[in-house]
């Protein structure tokens, strides 16, 4: 009786949580917001690179190629940061570099808005911590110098 009840409890909890709860749990295990901002910056840069302002056509020549490749790279980096969180530092640094290069290559980085989104998203991706690392950091932060002294000497101060 006890074994069947404990085996059924997690399945019942998962069914009760529903889709929204499962997505929320999945999202907490990866740099979701940072990756989403990096991908959105790529989409914004793509559409700003394809714009015509009146009679002014903004992209010409090799810049036209950059206006296509840089946004695709940013979208890819954002998606990879979300789907492969083990390499989040690498993807975050690359998205920062590509976002800053977009100032030169894609209409002032999507009229600065895309570069700002890519920079904020890249910083969030780099700064993201796994749930286990967060717990370890909280535990280290809870150790005050007084608590260390008490445990090292074995007596209470």
N, CA, C and O atoms as a GROMACS GRO file, in nm:
protein
  628
    1UNK      N    1   0.083  -0.119   0.000
    1UNK     CA    2   0.000   0.000   0.000
    1UNK      C    3   0.086   0.125   0.000
    1UNK      O    4   0.062   0.218  -0.077
    2UNK      N    5   0.187   0.126   0.086
    2UNK     CA    6   0.272   0.244   0.097
    2UNK      C    7   0.354   0.263  -0.030
    2UNK      O    8   0.374   0.376  -0.074
    3UNK      N    9   0.403   0.153  -0.089
    3UNK     CA   10   0.482   0.165  -0.210
    3UNK      C   11   0.400   0.213  -0.328
    3UNK      O   12   0.449   0.294  -0.408
    4UNK      N   13   0.278   0.168  -0.343
    4UNK     CA   14   0.196   0.211  -0.456
    4UNK      C   15   0.155   0.357  -0.440
    4UNK      O   16   0.147   0.430  -0.539
    5UNK      N   17   0.129   0.398  -0.319
    5UNK     CA   18   0.087   0.536  -0.297
    5UNK      C   19   0.201   0.632  -0.331
    5UNK      O   20   0.177   0.735  -0.394
    6UNK      N   21   0.324   0.601  -0.290
    6UNK     CA   22   0.435   0.692  -0.318
    6UNK      C   23   0.470   0.693  -0.466
    6UNK      O   24   0.516   0.795  -0.517
    7UNK      N   25   0.448   0.582  -0.537
    7UNK     CA   26   0.478   0.578  -0.680
    7UNK      C   27   0.373   0.656  -0.760
    7UNK      O   28   0.404   0.713  -0.864
    8UNK      N   29   0.250   0.659  -0.710
    8UNK     CA   30   0.145   0.730  -0.782
    8UNK      C   31   0.143   0.879  -0.750
    8UNK      O   32   0.088   0.957  -0.828
    9UNK      N   33   0.200   0.920  -0.639
    9UNK     CA   34   0.193   1.060  -0.598
    9UNK      C   35   0.260   1.155  -0.697
    9UNK      O   36   0.200   1.257  -0.731
   10UNK      N   37   0.382   1.127  -0.746
   10UNK     CA   38   0.442   1.220  -0.842
   10UNK      C   39   0.362   1.231  -0.972
   10UNK      O   40   0.353   1.340  -1.029
   11UNK      N   41   0.305   1.120  -1.020
   11UNK     CA   42   0.226   1.124  -1.142
   11UNK      C   43   0.100   1.209  -1.121
   11UNK      O   44   0.061   1.285  -1.209
   12UNK      N   45   0.038   1.195  -1.005
   12UNK     CA   46  -0.081   1.274  -0.976
   12UNK      C   47  -0.047   1.423  -0.965
   12UNK      O   48  -0.122   1.509  -1.011
   13UNK      N   49   0.068   1.452  -0.904
   13UNK     CA   50   0.110   1.592  -0.894
   13UNK      C   51   0.140   1.651  -1.030
   13UNK      O   52   0.106   1.766  -1.057
   14UNK      N   53   0.205   1.573  -1.116
   14UNK     CA   54   0.235   1.623  -1.251
   14UNK      C   55   0.106   1.650  -1.328
   14UNK      O   56   0.096   1.751  -1.398
   15UNK      N   57   0.008   1.561  -1.316
   15UNK     CA   58  -0.118   1.581  -1.387
   15UNK      C   59  -0.193   1.701  -1.332
   15UNK      O   60  -0.260   1.771  -1.407
   16UNK      N   61  -0.182   1.725  -1.202
   16UNK     CA   62  -0.252   1.838  -1.141
   16UNK      C   63  -0.187   1.970  -1.179
   16UNK      O   64  -0.256   2.071  -1.193
   17UNK      N   65  -0.055   1.970  -1.196
   17UNK     CA   66   0.013   2.094  -1.232
   17UNK      C   67  -0.026   2.143  -1.369
   17UNK      O   68  -0.037   2.264  -1.391
   18UNK      N   69  -0.046   2.054  -1.462
   18UNK     CA   70  -0.087   2.091  -1.595
   18UNK      C   71   0.029   2.141  -1.681
   18UNK      O   72   0.146   2.136  -1.642
   19UNK      N   73  -0.008   2.188  -1.795
   19UNK     CA   74   0.091   2.232  -1.894
   19UNK      C   75   0.166   2.355  -1.846
   19UNK      O   76   0.288   2.365  -1.864
   20UNK      N   77   0.095   2.448  -1.787
   20UNK     CA   78   0.159   2.571  -1.742
   20UNK      C   79   0.264   2.544  -1.634
   20UNK      O   80   0.370   2.606  -1.634
   21UNK      N   81   0.235   2.454  -1.544
   21UNK     CA   82   0.331   2.420  -1.439
   21UNK      C   83   0.454   2.349  -1.494
   21UNK      O   84   0.565   2.373  -1.448
   22UNK      N   85   0.433   2.262  -1.592
   22UNK     CA   86   0.548   2.193  -1.652
   22UNK      C   87   0.635   2.291  -1.730
   22UNK      O   88   0.757   2.282  -1.726
   23UNK      N   89   0.571   2.385  -1.802
   23UNK     CA   90   0.649   2.484  -1.876
   23UNK      C   91   0.725   2.574  -1.779
   23UNK      O   92   0.840   2.609  -1.805
   24UNK      N   93   0.663   2.610  -1.669
   24UNK     CA   94   0.729   2.694  -1.570
   24UNK      C   95   0.851   2.623  -1.510
   24UNK      O   96   0.955   2.686  -1.490
   25UNK      N   97   0.838   2.496  -1.482
   25UNK     CA   98   0.952   2.419  -1.431
   25UNK      C   99   1.063   2.406  -1.534
   25UNK      O  100   1.181   2.414  -1.500
   26UNK      N  101   1.025   2.384  -1.660
   26UNK     CA  102   1.123   2.373  -1.767
   26UNK      C  103   1.197   2.506  -1.786
   26UNK      O  104   1.318   2.508  -1.806
   27UNK      N  105   1.122   2.617  -1.778
   27UNK     CA  106   1.178   2.750  -1.799
   27UNK      C  107   1.278   2.787  -1.690
   27UNK      O  108   1.376   2.856  -1.718
   28UNK      N  109   1.255   2.742  -1.568
   28UNK     CA  110   1.345   2.775  -1.457
   28UNK      C  111   1.480   2.705  -1.470
   28UNK      O  112   1.578   2.747  -1.408
   29UNK      N  113   1.487   2.600  -1.549
   29UNK     CA  114   1.610   2.522  -1.562
   29UNK      C  115   1.700   2.570  -1.675
   29UNK      O  116   1.796   2.502  -1.709
   30UNK      N  117   1.670   2.685  -1.734
   30UNK     CA  118   1.748   2.736  -1.846
   30UNK      C  119   1.741   2.888  -1.853
   30UNK      O  120   1.651   2.947  -1.793
   31UNK      N  121   1.835   2.952  -1.924
   31UNK     CA  122   1.835   3.099  -1.934
   31UNK      C  123   1.729   3.148  -2.033
   31UNK      O  124   1.762   3.198  -2.141
   32UNK      N  125   1.603   3.133  -1.997
   32UNK     CA  126   1.493   3.154  -2.090
   32UNK      C  127   1.478   3.300  -2.129
   32UNK      O  128   1.471   3.331  -2.248
   33UNK      N  129   1.472   3.391  -2.032
   33UNK     CA  130   1.448   3.532  -2.062
   33UNK      C  131   1.564   3.590  -2.144
   33UNK      O  132   1.540   3.663  -2.240
   34UNK      N  133   1.687   3.560  -2.106
   34UNK     CA  134   1.802   3.610  -2.180
   34UNK      C  135   1.805   3.559  -2.323
   34UNK      O  136   1.828   3.636  -2.416
   35UNK      N  137   1.780   3.430  -2.342
   35UNK     CA  138   1.776   3.373  -2.476
   35UNK      C  139   1.664   3.430  -2.560
   35UNK      O  140   1.680   3.452  -2.680
   36UNK      N  141   1.551   3.455  -2.496
   36UNK     CA  142   1.438   3.515  -2.567
   36UNK      C  143   1.471   3.657  -2.612
   36UNK      O  144   1.437   3.696  -2.724
   37UNK      N  145   1.536   3.735  -2.527
   37UNK     CA  146   1.575   3.871  -2.565
   37UNK      C  147   1.676   3.870  -2.679
   37UNK      O  148   1.668   3.954  -2.769
   38UNK      N  149   1.771   3.778  -2.677
   38UNK     CA  150   1.869   3.769  -2.786
   38UNK      C  151   1.799   3.733  -2.916
   38UNK      O  152   1.828   3.792  -3.020
   39UNK      N  153   1.707   3.638  -2.913
   39UNK     CA  154   1.635   3.599  -3.034
   39UNK      C  155   1.547   3.714  -3.084
   39UNK      O  156   1.541   3.738  -3.205
   40UNK      N  157   1.482   3.785  -2.994
   40UNK     CA  158   1.400   3.900  -3.034
   40UNK      C  159   1.484   4.011  -3.096
   40UNK      O  160   1.440   4.079  -3.188
   41UNK      N  161   1.606   4.028  -3.045
   41UNK     CA  162   1.693   4.130  -3.104
   41UNK      C  163   1.729   4.093  -3.247
   41UNK      O  164   1.739   4.180  -3.333
   42UNK      N  165   1.749   3.964  -3.274
   42UNK     CA  166   1.776   3.920  -3.410
   42UNK      C  167   1.658   3.945  -3.503
   42UNK      O  168   1.676   3.988  -3.617
   43UNK      N  169   1.538   3.919  -3.454
   43UNK     CA  170   1.417   3.945  -3.535
   43UNK      C  171   1.403   4.094  -3.562
   43UNK      O  172   1.372   4.135  -3.674
   44UNK      N  173   1.425   4.175  -3.460
   44UNK     CA  174   1.414   4.320  -3.476
   44UNK      C  175   1.518   4.372  -3.574
   44UNK      O  176   1.487   4.457  -3.658
   45UNK      N  177   1.641   4.323  -3.565
   45UNK     CA  178   1.746   4.367  -3.658
   45UNK      C  179   1.717   4.322  -3.801
   45UNK      O  180   1.747   4.394  -3.896
   46UNK      N  181   1.658   4.204  -3.816
   46UNK     CA  182   1.626   4.158  -3.951
   46UNK      C  183   1.525   4.251  -4.017
   46UNK      O  184   1.542   4.290  -4.132
   47UNK      N  185   1.420   4.285  -3.944
   47UNK     CA  186   1.318   4.371  -4.003
   47UNK      C  187   1.364   4.515  -4.018
   47UNK      O  188   1.320   4.584  -4.110
   48UNK      N  189   1.452   4.562  -3.931
   48UNK     CA  190   1.503   4.698  -3.949
   48UNK      C  191   1.602   4.704  -4.065
   48UNK      O  192   1.618   4.809  -4.126
   49UNK      N  193   1.668   4.594  -4.096
   49UNK     CA  194   1.760   4.590  -4.209
   49UNK      C  195   1.689   4.582  -4.342
   49UNK      O  196   1.748   4.614  -4.445
   50UNK      N  197   1.564   4.541  -4.343
   50UNK     CA  198   1.488   4.529  -4.467
   50UNK      C  199   1.400   4.650  -4.493
   50UNK      O  200   1.321   4.648  -4.588
   51UNK      N  201   1.410   4.754  -4.411
   51UNK     CA  202   1.322   4.870  -4.422
   51UNK      C  203   1.365   4.965  -4.531
   51UNK      O  204   1.483   4.976  -4.563
   52UNK      N  205   1.268   5.033  -4.587
   52UNK     CA  206   1.291   5.145  -4.676
   52UNK      C  207   1.230   5.267  -4.609
   52UNK      O  208   1.113   5.265  -4.571
   53UNK      N  209   1.306   5.371  -4.595
   53UNK     CA  210   1.257   5.494  -4.534
   53UNK      C  211   1.233   5.596  -4.646
   53UNK      O  212   1.324   5.667  -4.687
   54UNK      N  213   1.110   5.601  -4.695
   54UNK     CA  214   1.081   5.691  -4.807
   54UNK      C  215   1.157   5.647  -4.930
   54UNK      O  216   1.140   5.533  -4.976
   55UNK      N  217   1.239   5.734  -4.985
   55UNK     CA  218   1.320   5.701  -5.102
   55UNK      C  219   1.460   5.655  -5.062
   55UNK      O  220   1.544   5.635  -5.148
   56UNK      N  221   1.485   5.638  -4.933
   56UNK     CA  222   1.616   5.598  -4.884
   56UNK      C  223   1.617   5.448  -4.860
   56UNK      O  224   1.547   5.396  -4.773
   57UNK      N  225   1.697   5.378  -4.939
   57UNK     CA  226   1.713   5.233  -4.919
   57UNK      C  227   1.835   5.213  -4.830
   57UNK      O  228   1.945   5.255  -4.866
   58UNK      N  229   1.817   5.150  -4.715
   58UNK     CA  230   1.919   5.151  -4.612
   58UNK      C  231   2.032   5.052  -4.638
   58UNK      O  232   2.146   5.082  -4.603
   59UNK      N  233   2.007   4.937  -4.698
   59UNK     CA  234   2.112   4.836  -4.716
   59UNK      C  235   2.155   4.826  -4.861
   59UNK      O  236   2.072   4.827  -4.952
   60UNK      N  237   2.286   4.816  -4.882
   60UNK     CA  238   2.342   4.801  -5.016
   60UNK      C  239   2.467   4.714  -5.008
   60UNK      O  240   2.537   4.718  -4.907
   61UNK      N  241   2.495   4.637  -5.110
   61UNK     CA  242   2.621   4.563  -5.120
   61UNK      C  243   2.643   4.462  -5.010
   61UNK      O  244   2.552   4.388  -4.972
   62UNK      N  245   2.767   4.459  -4.960
   62UNK     CA  246   2.805   4.362  -4.857
   62UNK      C  247   2.727   4.385  -4.728
   62UNK      O  248   2.707   4.292  -4.649
   63UNK      N  249   2.684   4.508  -4.706
   63UNK     CA  250   2.603   4.536  -4.587
   63UNK      C  251   2.471   4.460  -4.592
   63UNK      O  252   2.415   4.423  -4.488
   64UNK      N  253   2.420   4.437  -4.714
   64UNK     CA  254   2.298   4.358  -4.728
   64UNK      C  255   2.316   4.216  -4.679
   64UNK      O  256   2.225   4.158  -4.620
   65UNK      N  257   2.434   4.159  -4.705
   65UNK     CA  258   2.463   4.025  -4.656
   65UNK      C  259   2.474   4.025  -4.503
   65UNK      O  260   2.422   3.935  -4.437
   66UNK      N  261   2.541   4.125  -4.448
   66UNK     CA  262   2.552   4.135  -4.303
   66UNK      C  263   2.415   4.157  -4.239
   66UNK      O  264   2.389   4.107  -4.129
   67UNK      N  265   2.329   4.231  -4.306
   67UNK     CA  266   2.196   4.257  -4.251
   67UNK      C  267   2.109   4.132  -4.250
   67UNK      O  268   2.002   4.132  -4.189
   68UNK      N  269   2.154   4.027  -4.316
   68UNK     CA  270   2.082   3.900  -4.311
   68UNK      C  271   2.149   3.801  -4.218
   68UNK      O  272   2.082   3.730  -4.144
   69UNK      N  273   2.282   3.795  -4.222
   69UNK     CA  274   2.355   3.694  -4.144
   69UNK      C  275   2.355   3.726  -3.995
   69UNK      O  276   2.337   3.636  -3.913
   70UNK      N  277   2.376   3.851  -3.958
   70UNK     CA  278   2.383   3.888  -3.816
   70UNK      C  279   2.251   3.860  -3.744
   70UNK      O  280   2.254   3.801  -3.636
   71UNK      N  281   2.136   3.898  -3.798
   71UNK     CA  282   2.010   3.862  -3.728
   71UNK      C  283   1.987   3.712  -3.718
   71UNK      O  284   1.937   3.663  -3.617
   72UNK      N  285   2.023   3.639  -3.824
   72UNK     CA  286   2.007   3.493  -3.817
   72UNK      C  287   2.097   3.436  -3.709
   72UNK      O  288   2.056   3.345  -3.636
   73UNK      N  289   2.220   3.488  -3.697
   73UNK     CA  290   2.311   3.440  -3.593
   73UNK      C  291   2.256   3.471  -3.454
   73UNK      O  292   2.267   3.388  -3.364
   74UNK      N  293   2.196   3.588  -3.436
   74UNK     CA  294   2.141   3.623  -3.304
   74UNK      C  295   2.021   3.534  -3.268
   74UNK      O  296   2.008   3.491  -3.154
   75UNK      N  297   1.935   3.509  -3.364
   75UNK     CA  298   1.822   3.419  -3.336
   75UNK      C  299   1.873   3.280  -3.301
   75UNK      O  300   1.823   3.217  -3.208
   76UNK      N  301   1.971   3.232  -3.376
   76UNK     CA  302   2.029   3.100  -3.349
   76UNK      C  303   2.094   3.096  -3.212
   76UNK      O  304   2.078   2.998  -3.139
   77UNK      N  305   2.169   3.199  -3.176
   77UNK     CA  306   2.232   3.203  -3.043
   77UNK      C  307   2.128   3.205  -2.931
   77UNK      O  308   2.147   3.140  -2.829
   78UNK      N  309   2.020   3.279  -2.950
   78UNK     CA  310   1.914   3.282  -2.849
   78UNK      C  311   1.848   3.147  -2.831
   78UNK      O  312   1.823   3.104  -2.718
   79UNK      N  313   1.818   3.080  -2.942
   79UNK     CA  314   1.755   2.948  -2.935
   79UNK      C  315   1.851   2.846  -2.874
   79UNK      O  316   1.809   2.763  -2.794
   80UNK      N  317   1.978   2.852  -2.911
   80UNK     CA  318   2.075   2.758  -2.855
   80UNK      C  319   2.096   2.781  -2.705
   80UNK      O  320   2.116   2.685  -2.630
   81UNK      N  321   2.093   2.906  -2.662
   81UNK     CA  322   2.107   2.934  -2.518
   81UNK      C  323   1.991   2.875  -2.439
   81UNK      O  324   2.009   2.828  -2.327
   82UNK      N  325   1.873   2.875  -2.498
   82UNK     CA  326   1.756   2.819  -2.430
   82UNK      C  327   1.760   2.666  -2.432
   82UNK      O  328   1.730   2.602  -2.332
   83UNK      N  329   1.796   2.609  -2.545
   83UNK     CA  330   1.787   2.464  -2.558
   83UNK      C  331   1.908   2.390  -2.501
   83UNK      O  332   1.896   2.273  -2.464
   84UNK      N  333   2.023   2.456  -2.495
   84UNK     CA  334   2.144   2.391  -2.443
   84UNK      C  335   2.205   2.477  -2.332
   84UNK      O  336   2.305   2.544  -2.355
   85UNK      N  337   2.145   2.476  -2.213
   85UNK     CA  338   2.191   2.566  -2.107
   85UNK      C  339   2.330   2.535  -2.052
   85UNK      O  340   2.386   2.616  -1.978
   86UNK      N  341   2.386   2.420  -2.085
   86UNK     CA  342   2.520   2.388  -2.034
   86UNK      C  343   2.626   2.481  -2.093
   86UNK      O  344   2.731   2.502  -2.032
   87UNK      N  345   2.600   2.536  -2.210
   87UNK     CA  346   2.696   2.623  -2.278
   87UNK      C  347   2.652   2.769  -2.274
   87UNK      O  348   2.684   2.845  -2.365
   88UNK      N  349   2.580   2.808  -2.171
   88UNK     CA  350   2.521   2.942  -2.166
   88UNK      C  351   2.624   3.053  -2.169
   88UNK      O  352   2.597   3.159  -2.226
   89UNK      N  353   2.740   3.035  -2.109
   89UNK     CA  354   2.842   3.140  -2.108
   89UNK      C  355   2.894   3.164  -2.249
   89UNK      O  356   2.908   3.280  -2.290
   90UNK      N  357   2.921   3.059  -2.322
   90UNK     CA  358   2.970   3.071  -2.459
   90UNK      C  359   2.869   3.144  -2.547
   90UNK      O  360   2.905   3.236  -2.620
   91UNK      N  361   2.742   3.103  -2.540
   91UNK     CA  362   2.640   3.166  -2.622
   91UNK      C  363   2.615   3.310  -2.580
   91UNK      O  364   2.589   3.396  -2.665
   92UNK      N  365   2.624   3.338  -2.452
   92UNK     CA  366   2.605   3.476  -2.406
   92UNK      C  367   2.716   3.569  -2.452
   92UNK      O  368   2.688   3.682  -2.494
   93UNK      N  369   2.839   3.523  -2.445
   93UNK     CA  370   2.952   3.606  -2.490
   93UNK      C  371   2.944   3.629  -2.641
   93UNK      O  372   2.968   3.740  -2.688
   94UNK      N  373   2.911   3.524  -2.716
   94UNK     CA  374   2.897   3.540  -2.861
   94UNK      C  375   2.784   3.636  -2.896
   94UNK      O  376   2.798   3.718  -2.987
   95UNK      N  377   2.673   3.627  -2.826
   95UNK     CA  378   2.562   3.718  -2.856
   95UNK      C  379   2.598   3.862  -2.820
   95UNK      O  380   2.554   3.955  -2.889
   96UNK      N  381   2.675   3.882  -2.715
   96UNK     CA  382   2.723   4.018  -2.685
   96UNK      C  383   2.812   4.070  -2.796
   96UNK      O  384   2.798   4.185  -2.838
   97UNK      N  385   2.904   3.988  -2.844
   97UNK     CA  386   2.996   4.031  -2.950
   97UNK      C  387   2.921   4.059  -3.080
   97UNK      O  388   2.946   4.160  -3.146
   98UNK      N  389   2.831   3.970  -3.118
   98UNK     CA  390   2.756   3.990  -3.242
   98UNK      C  391   2.663   4.110  -3.230
   98UNK      O  392   2.646   4.185  -3.326
   99UNK      N  393   2.602   4.128  -3.114
   99UNK     CA  394   2.514   4.244  -3.094
   99UNK      C  395   2.589   4.375  -3.103
   99UNK      O  396   2.537   4.473  -3.157
  100UNK      N  397   2.710   4.378  -3.051
  100UNK     CA  398   2.790   4.500  -3.062
  100UNK      C  399   2.842   4.522  -3.204
  100UNK      O  400   2.851   4.635  -3.250
  101UNK      N  401   2.875   4.414  -3.273
  101UNK     CA  402   2.918   4.428  -3.412
  101UNK      C  403   2.804   4.476  -3.500
  101UNK      O  404   2.827   4.538  -3.604
  102UNK      N  405   2.681   4.448  -3.460
  102UNK     CA  406   2.565   4.490  -3.539
  102UNK      C  407   2.554   4.642  -3.547
  102UNK      O  408   2.488   4.694  -3.637
  103UNK      N  409   2.618   4.713  -3.456
  103UNK     CA  410   2.619   4.859  -3.467
  103UNK      C  411   2.680   4.902  -3.599
  103UNK      O  412   2.636   5.000  -3.660
  104UNK      N  413   2.781   4.830  -3.644
  104UNK     CA  414   2.847   4.861  -3.771
  104UNK      C  415   2.777   4.792  -3.888
  104UNK      O  416   2.763   4.852  -3.994
  105UNK      N  417   2.733   4.669  -3.870
  105UNK     CA  418   2.686   4.588  -3.980
  105UNK      C  419   2.539   4.598  -4.014
  105UNK      O  420   2.502   4.570  -4.128
  106UNK      N  421   2.454   4.638  -3.921
  106UNK     CA  422   2.309   4.636  -3.946
  106UNK      C  423   2.246   4.766  -3.900
  106UNK      O  424   2.193   4.772  -3.789
  107UNK      N  425   2.251   4.869  -3.981
  107UNK     CA  426   2.177   4.994  -3.955
  107UNK      C  427   2.185   5.040  -3.811
  107UNK      O  428   2.083   5.056  -3.745
  108UNK      N  429   2.304   5.062  -3.762
  108UNK     CA  430   2.325   5.100  -3.622
  108UNK      C  431   2.263   5.001  -3.526
  108UNK      O  432   2.202   5.038  -3.426
  109UNK      N  433   2.279   4.875  -3.557
  109UNK     CA  434   2.228   4.770  -3.469
  109UNK      C  435   2.079   4.770  -3.456
  109UNK      O  436   2.025   4.758  -3.346
  110UNK      N  437   2.009   4.785  -3.567
  110UNK     CA  438   1.864   4.789  -3.562
  110UNK      C  439   1.817   4.918  -3.497
  110UNK      O  440   1.724   4.919  -3.416
  111UNK      N  441   1.883   5.028  -3.535
  111UNK     CA  442   1.855   5.160  -3.479
  111UNK      C  443   1.868   5.159  -3.327
  111UNK      O  444   1.784   5.211  -3.255
  112UNK      N  445   1.976   5.098  -3.279
  112UNK     CA  446   2.017   5.085  -3.139
  112UNK      C  447   1.927   4.994  -3.056
  112UNK      O  448   1.973   4.938  -2.956
  113UNK      N  449   1.803   4.977  -3.095
  113UNK     CA  450   1.711   4.896  -3.015
  113UNK      C  451   1.753   4.749  -3.016
  113UNK      O  452   1.750   4.684  -2.911
  114UNK      N  453   1.791   4.696  -3.130
  114UNK     CA  454   1.834   4.557  -3.140
  114UNK      C  455   1.962   4.530  -3.064
  114UNK      O  456   1.977   4.426  -3.000
  115UNK      N  457   2.057   4.626  -3.070
  115UNK     CA  458   2.182   4.608  -2.996
  115UNK      C  459   2.158   4.612  -2.846
  115UNK      O  460   2.220   4.536  -2.772
  116UNK      N  461   2.070   4.698  -2.802
  116UNK     CA  462   2.039   4.704  -2.659
  116UNK      C  463   1.973   4.573  -2.614
  116UNK      O  464   2.007   4.520  -2.508
  117UNK      N  465   1.879   4.521  -2.692
  117UNK     CA  466   1.817   4.393  -2.658
  117UNK      C  467   1.919   4.280  -2.656
  117UNK      O  468   1.917   4.196  -2.566
  118UNK      N  469   2.008   4.278  -2.755
  118UNK     CA  470   2.109   4.171  -2.761
  118UNK      C  471   2.206   4.182  -2.644
  118UNK      O  472   2.248   4.081  -2.588
  119UNK      N  473   2.242   4.303  -2.605
  119UNK     CA  474   2.334   4.322  -2.492
  119UNK      C  475   2.271   4.279  -2.361
  119UNK      O  476   2.333   4.208  -2.282
  120UNK      N  477   2.149   4.321  -2.337
  120UNK     CA  478   2.080   4.283  -2.213
  120UNK      C  479   2.058   4.131  -2.210
  120UNK      O  480   2.083   4.067  -2.108
  121UNK      N  481   2.013   4.074  -2.321
  121UNK     CA  482   1.993   3.929  -2.327
  121UNK      C  483   2.122   3.852  -2.310
  121UNK      O  484   2.124   3.750  -2.242
  122UNK      N  485   2.231   3.900  -2.372
  122UNK     CA  486   2.360   3.832  -2.358
  122UNK      C  487   2.411   3.835  -2.215
  122UNK      O  488   2.465   3.736  -2.166
  123UNK      N  489   2.392   3.948  -2.148
  123UNK     CA  490   2.435   3.957  -2.008
  123UNK      C  491   2.351   3.863  -1.922
  123UNK      O  492   2.404   3.798  -1.832
  124UNK      N  493   2.221   3.857  -1.947
  124UNK     CA  494   2.134   3.766  -1.871
  124UNK      C  495   2.171   3.620  -1.895
  124UNK      O  496   2.166   3.538  -1.804
  125UNK      N  497   2.207   3.587  -2.018
  125UNK     CA  498   2.246   3.448  -2.049
  125UNK      C  499   2.377   3.414  -1.978
  125UNK      O  500   2.390   3.306  -1.922
  126UNK      N  501   2.473   3.506  -1.979
  126UNK     CA  502   2.601   3.480  -1.913
  126UNK      C  503   2.582   3.469  -1.761
  126UNK      O  504   2.644   3.385  -1.697
  127UNK      N  505   2.499   3.553  -1.705
  127UNK     CA  506   2.483   3.558  -1.559
  127UNK      C  507   2.390   3.451  -1.505
  127UNK      O  508   2.380   3.437  -1.383
  128UNK      N  509   2.323   3.376  -1.589
  128UNK     CA  510   2.229   3.275  -1.543
  128UNK      C  511   2.301   3.167  -1.464
  128UNK      O  512   2.414   3.130  -1.496
  129UNK      N  513   2.235   3.118  -1.359
  129UNK     CA  514   2.291   3.011  -1.275
  129UNK      C  515   2.193   2.894  -1.272
  129UNK      O  516   2.072   2.914  -1.274
  130UNK      N  517   2.247   2.774  -1.267
  130UNK     CA  518   2.161   2.656  -1.255
  130UNK      C  519   2.093   2.658  -1.119
  130UNK      O  520   2.143   2.722  -1.026
  131UNK      N  521   1.980   2.589  -1.104
  131UNK     CA  522   1.915   2.585  -0.973
  131UNK      C  523   2.007   2.528  -0.864
  131UNK      O  524   2.000   2.574  -0.750
  132UNK      N  525   2.091   2.431  -0.896
  132UNK     CA  526   2.182   2.375  -0.797
  132UNK      C  527   2.287   2.479  -0.756
  132UNK      O  528   2.323   2.488  -0.638
  133UNK      N  529   2.336   2.557  -0.852
  133UNK     CA  530   2.435   2.661  -0.820
  133UNK      C  531   2.371   2.771  -0.735
  133UNK      O  532   2.436   2.827  -0.646
  134UNK      N  533   2.244   2.803  -0.762
  134UNK     CA  534   2.175   2.903  -0.680
  134UNK      C  535   2.163   2.856  -0.535
  134UNK      O  536   2.184   2.934  -0.442
  135UNK      N  537   2.128   2.729  -0.517
  135UNK     CA  538   2.115   2.675  -0.382
  135UNK      C  539   2.249   2.677  -0.309
  135UNK      O  540   2.255   2.709  -0.191
  136UNK      N  541   2.356   2.643  -0.380
  136UNK     CA  542   2.490   2.644  -0.318
  136UNK      C  543   2.532   2.786  -0.284
  136UNK      O  544   2.594   2.809  -0.180
  137UNK      N  545   2.498   2.882  -0.369
  137UNK     CA  546   2.532   3.022  -0.341
  137UNK      C  547   2.453   3.074  -0.220
  137UNK      O  548   2.507   3.149  -0.138
  138UNK      N  549   2.326   3.034  -0.209
  138UNK     CA  550   2.247   3.076  -0.092
  138UNK      C  551   2.304   3.016   0.036
  138UNK      O  552   2.309   3.082   0.140
  139UNK      N  553   2.348   2.891   0.028
  139UNK     CA  554   2.406   2.826   0.145
  139UNK      C  555   2.537   2.894   0.186
  139UNK      O  556   2.562   2.914   0.305
  140UNK      N  557   2.621   2.929   0.088
  140UNK     CA  558   2.745   3.000   0.120
  140UNK      C  559   2.717   3.137   0.178
  140UNK      O  560   2.789   3.183   0.267
  141UNK      N  561   2.613   3.203   0.128
  141UNK     CA  562   2.580   3.337   0.178
  141UNK      C  563   2.524   3.332   0.319
  141UNK      O  564   2.538   3.428   0.395
  142UNK      N  565   2.460   3.220   0.355
  142UNK     CA  566   2.403   3.210   0.489
  142UNK      C  567   2.509   3.189   0.596
  142UNK      O  568   2.484   3.210   0.714
  143UNK      N  569   2.627   3.148   0.556
  143UNK     CA  570   2.737   3.129   0.650
  143UNK      C  571   2.798   3.265   0.681
  143UNK      O  572   2.874   3.319   0.600
  144UNK      N  573   2.768   3.318   0.795
  144UNK     CA  574   2.826   3.445   0.838
  144UNK      C  575   2.958   3.418   0.909
  144UNK      O  576   2.984   3.304   0.947
  145UNK      N  577   3.042   3.520   0.928
  145UNK     CA  578   3.168   3.497   1.002
  145UNK      C  579   3.145   3.444   1.143
  145UNK      O  580   3.224   3.364   1.193
  146UNK      N  581   3.036   3.488   1.207
  146UNK     CA  582   3.007   3.441   1.342
  146UNK      C  583   2.974   3.292   1.340
  146UNK      O  584   3.019   3.217   1.426
  147UNK      N  585   2.895   3.249   1.241
  147UNK     CA  586   2.860   3.107   1.231
  147UNK      C  587   2.984   3.024   1.203
  147UNK      O  588   2.996   2.912   1.253
  148UNK      N  589   3.076   3.075   1.124
  148UNK     CA  590   3.200   3.002   1.097
  148UNK      C  591   3.284   2.989   1.223
  148UNK      O  592   3.343   2.884   1.248
  149UNK      N  593   3.288   3.097   1.302
  149UNK     CA  594   3.365   3.093   1.426
  149UNK      C  595   3.307   2.990   1.523
  149UNK      O  596   3.380   2.917   1.589
  150UNK      N  597   3.173   2.986   1.530
  150UNK     CA  598   3.108   2.893   1.622
  150UNK      C  599   3.136   2.749   1.582
  150UNK      O  600   3.160   2.664   1.668
  151UNK      N  601   3.131   2.720   1.455
  151UNK     CA  602   3.153   2.581   1.412
  151UNK      C  603   3.300   2.542   1.421
  151UNK      O  604   3.331   2.426   1.447
  152UNK      N  605   3.392   2.637   1.400
  152UNK     CA  606   3.533   2.601   1.403
  152UNK      C  607   3.581   2.581   1.546
  152UNK      O  608   3.666   2.494   1.569
  153UNK      N  609   3.531   2.656   1.642
  153UNK     CA  610   3.577   2.641   1.779
  153UNK      C  611   3.492   2.542   1.856
  153UNK      O  612   3.536   2.490   1.959
  154UNK      N  613   3.370   2.514   1.807
  154UNK     CA  614   3.286   2.419   1.876
  154UNK      C  615   3.210   2.480   1.993
  154UNK      O  616   3.141   2.407   2.066
  155UNK      N  617   3.222   2.608   2.013
  155UNK     CA  618   3.148   2.670   2.124
  155UNK      C  619   3.066   2.786   2.072
  155UNK      O  620   3.092   2.840   1.964
  156UNK      N  621   2.967   2.823   2.148
  156UNK     CA  622   2.879   2.933   2.108
  156UNK      C  623   2.934   3.064   2.161
  156UNK      O  624   2.984   3.071   2.273
  157UNK      N  625   2.924   3.168   2.079
  157UNK     CA  626   2.973   3.300   2.119
  157UNK      C  627   2.862   3.384   2.174
  157UNK      O  628   2.884   3.498   2.214
   0.00000   0.00000   0.00000
